[in-house]
Structure formats: structure tokens, C-alpha cells
Amino acid sequence: MAMSFRALYTILFISFSIVISPRAALADGLADIRKAGILRIAIPEDFPPFGSVGMDLSPRGYDVEMANLVAKSIGVRVELIAVKSIDRIPYLQGKKVDLVISSLGKNAEREKLIDFSEAYAPFFSGVFGPPNLTAHSSQDLAGKTIALTRGSVEDVELSKIAPPTAILKRYDDNNGALTAFFSGEAQFIATGNVVAATFVAWHTPKRPEVKFLIKNSPCYVGVNKSEPALLAKVNEAIQKAKKDGSLSSIAKRWLGSELPEELRS
């Protein structure tokens, strides 16, 4: 029997609704978070000073404070979920977490998978030295001795730009380079700011301060694709924290120096 136009229209409408219903059912992520009253954030727990476990077994670090700051800005309770580096993006895409705040760097491959906030934390390789020595660029290292780890990013990059008279003393690991610096075998040390931050509590004349950057790769908050409202809210929280100085305070507490100028605006 021939099917009527109305019946055919009804079947097509129902079928179309079933096909599009999963997409239509997707609510705005920010609205869902506010409704639940909980913001789930992936953080590190084995990467100090960004994330580690304190003596009381509670999470602590730069990223932990940042997670609390974002949750407070949204007006919800935070649920911190410790993840390994390799699991950060899968957890986000699998909706196990709403955000990733775990010393996450940005690159072209990752940008195909997720969106990124404004930079919230410095992560860089640089040349460090004691307060009484000055070096604004690689040219100021002429005639100076710089300790570094053999084969590291600092070794590769500084070798390209150091003047011929700079003495690059290479060691097998960070501990060797640090020992050389603190013992006076080297006037400067080229390393990452995370390594240097280990010594923020050392109040000695040789306490390393950053002199200039070699390579910069700041940290960003990871957000799922197609979440513009949540991304905008995260950026709003970061901008406010930059303006009122709270982000610089977090940086000083965990990294030993205020937020770099390029990250303050």
C-alpha cells in the first residue's frame, strides 16, 4: 500500500531527530559545571613545584593553586584529579575531567585535539646566576663559565648563541651542573626554571636568579573543543589574577620569582 506523504514526513522527522539528538543533548559545559557545583580538574602529583603531595598527603603546588583559583572564579567546588602526563588529553577528551591544569604546553598537534587558555605559568629554559652577577643576553656570557647538562635543551640552544669565549661546562645530569654552580666551578648555570625553583628556599649568596631566557614554553589550561563559554570563563579568571597580582604571588611562592612581564598582560 502506498505510504501517504504525512506518514513519510513523520518517519523522516523521527529518524532525523534520533540522528541529531545526541548533539542536541550536549549542554554547555560551563552550565553543566555550575549546575553540578563541581569543577573536575586534572593536575600533576609527581612534578614539583607544579604539583606534588605534601606531608599531610594533600596536593600542593602551582597548578593546585591555579585550579583552586579557577574554581573559585566560577563559583563551584573543585575536584582535583591526579593524572600522569600521558593521560592529560585523553582524560579531557573522555570527559573524565573538565579542565587540564597540569603544566601543559601548547603545540600544533595538541591544538588539533583541544583548545588552550591564555598562558598562566612560565615554563622555560634560561641562564641563572647569583644576585651579584648580571647577564642580559648571551653576549654577556663572554669569558664566563656556564654549567649545564649535556644534551639538554639548554645545551643545544645555548651552544648556538653563546659567544666563542664563553666556557660551557657540560655535566651528565642536573645534579652535576648544580654542584658545579654552587661550588663556584661555574659562574652561571643554564637549566629549566623548574629545576632552579628547587632552590627558592635556599637563602645563600649563590641562590640562582634568572638572567635571561633561552627557550620559552609557558603553561596553558586545556579545554575541550567547542566549549567557548568555559574557555572564556577560564581566560577571565586568568586575566583577573594577572591584574590583581594573585598570579604573580603564586609564581613567587612556587617558582621563586614573580610572573614574567610577557605573561602579565
FENWO-V541187 format. One record per helix or strand. SS is the DSSP state (helix for helix, strand for strand). FROM is the first residue (numbers start at 1). LEN is the number of residues. If there is no record, write none. Layout:
ss->(SS;SS)
from->(FROM;FROM)
len->(LEN;LEN)
This chain:
ss->(helix;helix;strand;strand;strand;strand;helix;strand;helix;strand;helix;strand;strand;helix;strand;helix;strand;helix;strand;helix;strand;strand;helix;helix;helix)
from->(5;29;38;47;51;59;62;77;85;99;108;115;124;138;145;153;167;174;188;193;209;219;228;246;261)
len->(21;8;6;1;3;2;13;6;9;6;4;7;6;4;5;9;5;10;5;5;8;5;16;10;3)
